[in-house]
């Protein structure tokens, strides 16, 4: 249970229906192994359950030269979202064990840049909090480890703190359309998101100016 995920579960539990809220609080408060009953409940919300473990899914499978020809070889691309405290080699070994077939070779398709957690305090997060308090009073800023690829991992790997901001108001259903054919954001949320980012740039520029000689 990564610290940032523990914090996120505890903070957003109240926004979910009672059964899921109770399970999220149980997981967030666990000091040892995560409670099985709570994990079973959270499995009903795959997007939440996926924050607790590395996930892998076969996204492309190919083989054969014709519909009636047995393939001499077949390949599959397996896309994995790896938690920061695991390595690509850890995951490769786990896949080898799961497949359990010495005739199947499992290799990394490309060199992986491992991301690092960005600090939750400092100039950037402080500016985000200040702008949020001004534009959306009473709305908390809650850190979350996202389980998808961003440029952040390349930046953090060389010591540059990087953050993604969820500033476009989305319903849960809107969020589930990510990478789908109907991926979308509400038109009504676009203006408020752009205004937030503009205000954040101004806030950071003002802080930089104030700190200059």
N, C-alpha and C positions, 0 to 999 in steps of 0.2 A: 504494500500500500504506500504509494509515493506521497510525501507530505502535501504537495500541491493538490493531489486528488482527494486526500483526506479532508483538506480544507474546503474544497469545492463541494463534496458530498454533504458535509455538515451545513454548508451555507444554503444550498439549493433544495435540500430535502423538503422544506416547507412549501415549495412550489409544486410538489407532486401529490397525487392522491395518497390517502392514508397508508395503504399497504406498501407502496413503493417508498414513501417517506420514512416509514419505520425501518424498512430494510436498509435504506441509505444511511440512516443514523446508526444502525447496528454495525454496519461495515466501517463507517467513519470512526466509531468509538472502539473498535476491536484493537486490542494490544498484541494479540497473538495471531493464530490462524484466523482467517476471515470466516464468519459463521456460515455454514452450508445452507441453512434455511434462508438467510438473507440473500445469498448468491443465487439461489434457485428462484427467488422472487424477482430479482433484478434481471435475470435471464429473459424475462418478458419484455424488457426494453433493451434490445441489442446495442443501441447507441450508447447507453449508460454502462452496460456490462462490459463493453469493449474497452472501457477506460481502466479496467482492473487487470488486464492481461494482454500479452502480445497476441495479435490475431493474424491468421493467414488464410488466404482464399485463392483458389485457382481461377485466374481471370482469362487465360487463353490456353486452349488445348488444340494441338494439331497433329496429324499423322495420316499417312496413306496418300495414294495418288488417284484413287477412284473410289466410287461408292461400293464397288464389289471387289476391291483389292485389299487383302490383309496388309497392313503397314509393316515395313521392315523395322521402323523405329517410330517413336512418338515423343512429342515434347509437351511440356506444360509450363506456363509461367505462373508462379505462385507469388502473389503480392502480400507482403507482411508489413504490419505496422508494429514496430518493435519498441517496447518500453525502454526508457533511458538507462535503466539499470541492467539491461540485458544486451548482448552483443549479437551481431549477425551470425557469428560462428555458433553461439549458444542455440540460436534458432535453427540453423542448418542441421546441427546434431539432433535436435528434437524431431525435425522432419524425417531424418534418416531412420530414427527409431520408430516413428509412427508408420512410415511406409513399410519398413521391415522387409525389403526386397533388395538383395545385393545386385540385382540386375538393373536397378534404377539408380542413376547417378544424380545426385543433388548438389548443385554448385551455385554460388552467387552469380547473378547475371551481370553485376557491375560492382565496382567498389562503392561501399556505403559510407557516407559521411554521418557520423554519429552526433546527434544534437546534444546540447547541454542545457540544463535549466537556466533561465535568465533570473536575476535577482528580483525579488518582489518589492524592493524599496529603491530609493535613488531618484534622480531627476525626472526620468521618464514616467515611472509609476505615479510620482507625486503630481506631475502635470495632468495625467489622465484623471486622477482623483479630483483635482481642482476643477477641471472642465466639466466633469460629470456632475459635481455638486452644483455648479452654476447653471448648467443647461437642463439637467434632470434631477432636481433636488429630491433627496431621499432614496435615490436609486443606488444600490451598492455596486462597487467594482469588485468582482469576484474572480480570482485567478483560476485558470483551468489549463491543464495539459491537454492539448488537442492531439488526436491520433490520426493526423494526416500530414502530408508532406508540405512544407513551406520553405522559403529561403532562409528561415530563421536558423536552421541547423548548420548551414554553411557559414552564417555570420557568427553564431555563438562559438563555433569551432575555432575561430581566430580571435576570440575575446571581445566581440561586439555584442552587447546586449540587444536583443530583438524581441519585439512583442507583436502579437496579432490582436486586433481589437474587434470585438463583435458589436459594432455600433449601428448596424442596420436592424431595426426591430423585425423579428421573425416569429411566426408561429412555429410550434413544434413540427407541424406538417410541412411548412416551408423548408425547415432545416433538413428534413428527410429527403428532399429532392436533390441534394448535393450530388453531382456527378451523374444524375439521372437525365433522361432525355427531356424532362420537364423542369430542370433546375431553374429556380427563379427566386427573386426577391420582390416584396410588395412595392409597387410604385410609390405608395405613400411613405415608405421608409427611406427612400433614396435621398430626399432632400435633407432630412434630419441627420442622416449619416454623413453626408458631405459637410454640413454645417458643423458637426462635431469635429471632424478631422481638420477643418479650417481653423476652428477655435483652438485646437490642440497645437497646431503649428505656431499660431500666434503666441500661445502660452509658453511654449518652449523657446521661441525667439526672444520673448520678453525676459525670461529667466536667464538666458545666455547674455543678453544685453546688460541686465542688472549685475551680472557677475563679472563683467569685463572691467579692466582698469579704466 
